Amino acid sequence: MNYFSALATGVIPNPTPTIPAEADGLLLVLNWASGIGLVLGVLGVIIVGIGMVIQLQRGEGAQAIGKLGWVLLGCIIITGAAGIVRAFV
């Protein structure tokens, strides 16, 4: 069934994705990468927080807010990676 015949009949195919058994290794790597990314994100927030404390004592604390925003944006992208990819595929 091609695109035009699906439009003419009003039938829209709804395939259900299945993960093949051979993808177990890939899923393990993806899970590890996601976990490591989240741990590094938390570490990044802690490092930025320490930098903010040091910069606040010097009187220049507002510059660290931008760094915190970038770290949090990275964490959001890491946690939402599956949803982002699913939206485009």
Buried (B, 14 or more C-beta within 10 A) or exposed (E): EEEEEEEEEEEEEEEEEEEEEEEEEEEEEEEEEBEEBEEBBEEBBEEBEEBBEEBEEEEEBEEBEEBBEEBBEBBEEBEEBEEEEEEEE
